[in-house]
Amino acid sequence: MSTAVLVEAPGEHRLVEHTPRPPGPGEAQVRVHAVGICGSDREVYQGNRPEGYVRYPLTPGHEWSGTVTEVGPGVPASLVGRKVVGEGFRNCQVCDRCHAGETTLCGAGYEETGFTQPGAMAATLTLPARLLHVLPDDCDLTAAALLEPAACIAAAAIKANALPGERVAVVGTGTLGMFAVQFLKAGSPAELLVVGTRRDREQLSRQYGATDFRTKDQELPDDFDVVIETAGSADAARTSAALLRRGGRLVLTGIPAPGAQGLDPTDLVVRQLEVHTVFGAPPDAWAHTVRVFGAGLLDPVPLVTHELPLTEFSQAIELVGAGDPKVGKVLLRP
């Protein structure tokens, strides 16, 4: 019997028998290889995800990799047997934002795999085939399960538009921060500074290409060209802006708790800072991520510290929220 995780309401979950849903027109069915747990999955379980961005009862799981097992009418049969990852946002495809390729801003409202639609914490996942991105046949599917957070950072890297030889920095040393280091390193920066709260991520940061590592309470420079913020803490945006030269470019990806101290508009205007934000990943960022991964420029494996069977969902959720520096990315295996 194959199983799925069902979160019936905040704090309530059970393992249920999973019946694969045959793909309809335009859909594909994927056998899930691995699914990552993100802070937002913990929000779903605890019940503190913003209203309108979750619908119970729910099978979570939006970071996943797998193999196509079956396709519905109108989908190329050549997809069967291919290794894939998939976009989470279920965009309408017909509004102005979708036509512009900005599917995370879809005007039809928010729908996302693992939050309002059934997710990948199950043996199989059936979804629109247009959301799939095909991976190289020889790729590591366990590593590929981390390509969803990587795609969110790819969106940030595209907006940052760091040029070779520029001085770049990353604030935050979680999964997103470590991906930001890898994307920025691939662009040949003159310097790559990582700013974190603890020194335990220094070795991995340097392994990924950082030229300097500092904690936020150390003396920090103020003349960088580009900063990508991934920390999501209350003061991370201010710390990030303070690193920039006049006219520098800032990309915010972290979502702090409501009421966090924001950026000072006077500072933004007087220093002519360019500020971008990212929530999710549009198709171009996904395609870029898959290309970069296929080219061997991303190495997600060192970020994974725990792999547990799907039946250990509650233990995995506890690990993710424990705040233990030894806990990195937690994967579940159906």
C-alpha positions as CSV (number, residue, x, y, z in Angstrom):
1,M,0.0,0.0,0.0
2,S,1.3,3.4,-0.9
3,T,0.7,6.3,1.6
4,A,0.3,10.0,1.6
5,V,0.5,12.7,4.4
6,L,-2.8,14.4,5.0
7,V,-2.8,17.6,7.1
8,E,-6.5,17.8,8.1
9,A,-6.2,21.0,10.1
10,P,-3.4,22.9,11.8
11,G,-1.6,20.5,14.1
12,E,-3.5,17.5,12.9
13,H,-2.2,15.0,10.4
14,R,-2.4,11.3,9.5
15,L,-1.1,8.9,7.0
16,V,-3.7,7.9,4.5
17,E,-3.8,5.3,1.7
18,H,-2.7,7.0,-1.6
19,T,-4.6,6.3,-4.8
20,P,-2.8,7.7,-7.8
21,R,-5.0,10.0,-9.9
22,P,-4.9,9.2,-13.6
23,P,-3.7,12.1,-15.7
24,G,-6.4,14.0,-17.5
25,P,-6.0,16.1,-20.7
26,G,-2.8,18.1,-20.5
27,E,-1.6,16.4,-17.3
28,A,1.2,14.1,-16.3
29,Q,1.6,11.7,-13.4
30,V,4.9,11.6,-11.6
31,R,6.3,9.0,-9.3
32,V,7.8,11.1,-6.4
33,H,11.5,10.4,-5.6
34,A,12.0,12.8,-2.8
35,V,10.3,15.9,-1.3
36,G,11.9,18.6,0.7
37,I,10.4,20.3,3.8
38,C,10.5,24.1,3.8
39,G,9.6,26.6,6.6
40,S,6.4,27.2,4.8
41,D,5.4,23.5,5.2
42,R,5.9,24.0,8.9
43,E,3.6,27.0,8.7
44,V,1.0,24.9,7.0
45,Y,1.2,22.3,9.8
46,Q,1.2,24.9,12.6
47,G,-1.6,26.9,11.0
48,N,0.3,30.3,10.7
49,R,0.5,30.5,7.0
50,P,-1.3,33.7,5.7
51,E,-5.0,33.4,5.0
52,G,-5.7,32.5,1.4
53,Y,-2.4,30.8,0.9
54,V,-3.4,27.4,2.3
55,R,-6.5,25.2,2.0
56,Y,-7.2,22.3,4.4
57,P,-7.3,19.3,4.3
58,L,-4.1,19.1,2.3
59,T,-1.3,16.9,1.2
60,P,1.7,19.2,1.5
61,G,5.0,19.1,-0.6
62,H,6.1,21.7,-3.1
63,E,9.8,20.9,-3.3
64,W,10.1,17.6,-5.2
65,S,11.7,15.5,-7.9
66,G,10.5,12.4,-9.7
67,T,10.0,10.4,-12.8
68,V,7.0,10.7,-15.2
69,T,5.0,7.5,-15.2
70,E,2.0,8.3,-17.3
71,V,0.7,11.2,-19.4
72,G,-2.9,12.3,-20.4
73,P,-4.3,13.2,-23.8
74,G,-2.5,16.0,-25.5
75,V,0.9,15.5,-23.7
76,P,3.9,14.1,-25.6
77,A,4.4,10.4,-24.8
78,S,8.1,11.0,-24.9
79,L,7.8,12.5,-21.4
80,V,7.2,9.1,-19.9
81,G,10.3,7.8,-18.1
82,R,11.9,11.2,-17.9
83,K,13.3,12.7,-14.7
84,V,11.5,16.0,-13.8
85,V,10.9,18.8,-11.4
86,G,7.9,21.0,-11.5
87,E,6.7,24.6,-10.9
88,G,4.3,25.0,-8.0
89,F,2.2,28.0,-9.1
90,R,-0.9,26.9,-11.0
91,N,-1.2,30.0,-13.2
92,C,-4.2,30.8,-15.4
93,Q,-2.0,31.4,-18.6
94,V,-4.5,34.0,-19.9
95,C,-4.1,37.1,-17.8
96,D,-1.7,40.0,-18.6
97,R,0.9,38.9,-16.0
98,C,0.9,35.3,-17.3
99,H,1.4,36.5,-20.8
100,A,4.4,38.5,-19.6
101,G,5.8,35.3,-18.1
102,E,5.2,36.6,-14.6
103,T,3.2,33.6,-13.5
104,T,3.8,34.2,-9.8
105,L,1.8,37.4,-10.2
106,C,-1.2,35.6,-11.9
107,G,-4.3,37.8,-11.7
108,A,-6.6,34.8,-11.3
109,G,-5.5,34.4,-7.7
110,Y,-3.2,32.1,-5.8
111,E,-3.1,28.4,-6.4
112,E,0.1,26.3,-5.6
113,T,1.0,22.7,-5.4
114,G,1.3,21.6,-1.7
115,F,-0.6,24.6,-0.4
116,T,-4.0,24.8,-2.1
117,Q,-3.6,21.8,-4.4
118,P,-2.4,18.3,-3.5
119,G,1.4,18.2,-3.0
120,A,4.2,15.7,-3.3
121,M,4.2,14.1,0.1
122,A,2.7,11.0,-1.5
123,A,3.8,8.2,-3.8
124,T,2.6,10.1,-6.9
125,L,1.7,13.6,-8.0
126,T,-0.6,14.4,-10.9
127,L,-0.2,18.0,-12.3
128,P,-0.4,20.0,-15.5
129,A,2.4,18.8,-17.8
130,R,3.2,22.4,-18.8
131,L,4.6,22.9,-15.3
132,L,7.3,20.2,-15.7
133,H,11.0,20.8,-16.4
134,V,12.9,17.9,-17.8
135,L,16.2,17.0,-16.2
136,P,19.3,15.3,-17.7
137,D,18.8,11.5,-17.7
138,D,22.0,11.0,-15.6
139,C,21.1,13.6,-12.9
140,D,20.8,12.8,-9.2
141,L,17.1,13.0,-8.3
142,T,17.9,13.5,-4.6
143,A,19.8,16.6,-5.4
144,A,17.1,17.7,-7.8
145,A,14.5,17.8,-5.0
146,L,16.2,21.0,-3.9
147,L,15.7,22.8,-7.3
148,E,12.5,24.6,-6.1
149,P,14.3,26.7,-3.6
150,A,17.1,27.1,-6.1
151,A,14.6,28.4,-8.7
152,C,13.4,31.1,-6.2
153,I,17.0,32.2,-5.8
154,A,17.5,32.0,-9.6
155,A,14.7,34.6,-9.8
156,A,16.6,36.8,-7.4
157,A,19.9,36.3,-9.4
158,I,18.2,37.3,-12.6
159,K,16.8,40.5,-11.0
160,A,20.1,41.3,-9.4
161,N,21.8,41.1,-12.8
162,A,25.3,40.9,-11.2
163,L,28.0,41.5,-13.9
164,P,31.4,39.8,-13.9
165,G,33.8,41.7,-11.7
166,E,31.2,43.2,-9.5
167,R,31.3,43.0,-5.7
168,V,28.4,40.9,-4.4
169,A,27.1,39.8,-1.1
170,V,24.6,37.3,0.4
171,V,22.8,37.9,3.7
172,G,21.6,34.6,5.3
173,T,23.1,31.2,5.4
174,G,20.2,28.8,5.1
175,T,19.4,26.7,2.0
176,L,18.4,29.9,0.0
177,G,21.6,31.7,1.1
178,M,23.8,28.8,0.0
179,F,22.1,28.7,-3.4
180,A,22.6,32.4,-3.7
181,V,26.3,32.0,-3.2
182,Q,26.4,29.4,-6.0
183,F,24.5,31.4,-8.5
184,L,26.5,34.6,-7.8
185,K,29.8,32.6,-7.9
186,A,28.9,31.4,-11.4
187,G,28.8,35.0,-12.6
188,S,32.6,35.6,-11.7
189,P,32.3,38.3,-9.1
190,A,35.4,40.2,-7.9
191,E,34.4,39.5,-4.2
192,L,31.6,37.4,-2.7
193,L,30.8,38.2,0.9
194,V,28.5,36.0,3.0
195,V,26.9,37.6,6.2
196,G,25.3,35.2,8.7
197,T,24.4,34.9,12.4
198,R,26.7,32.0,13.2
199,R,30.1,30.9,12.1
200,D,29.1,27.3,11.5
201,R,28.2,28.0,7.9
202,E,31.5,29.6,7.0
203,Q,33.2,26.4,5.7
204,L,30.3,25.6,3.4
205,S,30.0,29.2,2.2
206,R,33.7,29.2,1.2
207,Q,33.3,25.7,-0.4
208,Y,30.6,27.3,-2.6
209,G,32.8,30.2,-3.6
210,A,32.5,32.9,-0.9
211,T,35.7,35.0,-0.6
212,D,34.8,36.4,2.9
213,F,32.4,35.5,5.7
214,R,31.3,37.7,8.5
215,T,28.7,37.6,11.2
216,K,26.2,40.5,11.3
217,D,27.7,41.9,14.5
218,Q,31.1,42.3,12.9
219,E,32.2,45.4,11.1
220,L,30.6,45.3,7.6
221,P,31.6,47.1,4.4
222,D,29.3,49.6,2.7
223,D,30.4,49.6,-0.9
224,F,29.0,46.5,-2.6
225,D,27.3,46.5,-6.0
226,V,24.8,43.7,-5.4
227,V,23.2,42.1,-2.3
228,I,20.8,39.2,-2.2
229,E,18.9,38.9,1.1
230,T,17.7,35.4,2.1
231,A,17.5,35.6,5.9
232,G,13.9,36.7,6.4
233,S,14.8,38.1,9.9
234,A,13.4,41.4,11.1
235,D,16.6,43.4,10.5
236,A,18.0,41.5,7.5
237,A,16.7,44.0,5.0
238,R,18.4,46.9,6.8
239,T,21.7,44.9,7.2
240,S,21.5,44.2,3.4
241,A,20.9,47.8,2.4
242,A,23.7,49.0,4.6
243,L,26.2,46.8,2.6
244,L,25.5,48.6,-0.7
245,R,27.3,51.4,-2.4
246,R,25.2,54.4,-3.6
247,G,23.1,53.2,-6.6
248,G,23.6,49.5,-5.5
249,R,21.1,46.7,-6.2
250,L,19.2,44.9,-3.5
251,V,17.0,41.8,-3.9
252,L,14.9,40.7,-1.0
253,T,13.6,37.1,-0.8
254,G,13.1,36.5,2.9
255,I,9.6,37.0,4.5
256,P,10.0,38.2,8.1
257,A,7.2,38.2,10.6
258,P,4.6,41.0,10.2
259,G,5.7,44.3,11.7
260,A,9.4,43.8,11.0
261,Q,11.5,47.0,10.8
262,G,11.6,47.9,7.1
263,L,14.0,49.9,4.9
264,D,14.3,53.6,5.5
265,P,12.8,55.3,2.4
266,T,15.0,58.4,2.9
267,D,18.1,56.2,2.7
268,L,16.7,54.4,-0.4
269,V,16.1,57.7,-2.2
270,V,19.2,59.6,-1.1
271,R,21.5,56.7,-2.0
272,Q,19.4,55.8,-5.1
273,L,19.3,52.2,-4.2
274,E,17.5,49.8,-6.6
275,V,15.3,47.3,-4.7
276,H,13.7,44.2,-6.1
277,T,11.7,41.5,-4.4
278,V,11.0,37.8,-5.1
279,F,8.1,35.5,-4.1
280,G,8.3,32.2,-5.8
281,A,9.8,31.4,-9.2
282,P,8.5,32.2,-12.7
283,P,9.2,29.9,-15.6
284,D,12.3,31.6,-16.8
285,A,13.9,31.2,-13.4
286,W,13.0,27.5,-13.4
287,A,14.5,27.0,-16.8
288,H,17.6,28.8,-15.8
289,T,18.0,26.7,-12.7
290,V,17.6,23.4,-14.6
291,R,20.2,24.6,-17.1
292,V,22.7,25.6,-14.4
293,F,22.1,22.3,-12.5
294,G,22.6,20.3,-15.7
295,A,25.8,22.2,-16.3
296,G,27.1,21.1,-12.9
297,L,27.2,24.6,-11.4
298,L,24.9,23.8,-8.5
299,D,25.7,21.3,-5.8
300,P,22.7,20.8,-3.6
301,V,23.8,17.6,-1.9
302,P,25.9,19.1,0.9
303,L,22.8,21.0,2.0
304,V,20.8,17.8,2.8
305,T,21.4,16.6,6.4
306,H,18.4,14.3,6.9
307,E,16.5,11.8,4.7
308,L,13.5,10.1,6.3
309,P,10.7,7.9,5.1
310,L,7.3,9.7,4.5
311,T,5.9,7.9,7.5
312,E,8.3,10.1,9.7
313,F,6.5,13.3,8.7
314,S,6.0,14.5,12.3
315,Q,9.6,13.9,13.2
316,A,10.8,15.8,10.1
317,I,8.6,18.8,10.9
318,E,10.1,18.9,14.4
319,L,13.6,18.7,13.0
320,V,12.9,21.7,10.6
321,G,11.7,23.8,13.5
322,A,14.3,22.8,16.1
323,G,16.7,25.6,15.3
324,D,19.6,23.1,15.6
325,P,22.6,24.2,13.5
326,K,23.2,20.6,12.6
327,V,19.8,20.4,10.7
328,G,20.0,21.5,7.1
329,K,17.6,20.4,4.4
330,V,15.3,17.6,5.5
331,L,14.0,15.3,2.7
332,L,11.2,12.8,2.9
333,R,11.2,9.6,0.7
334,P,7.9,8.1,-0.3
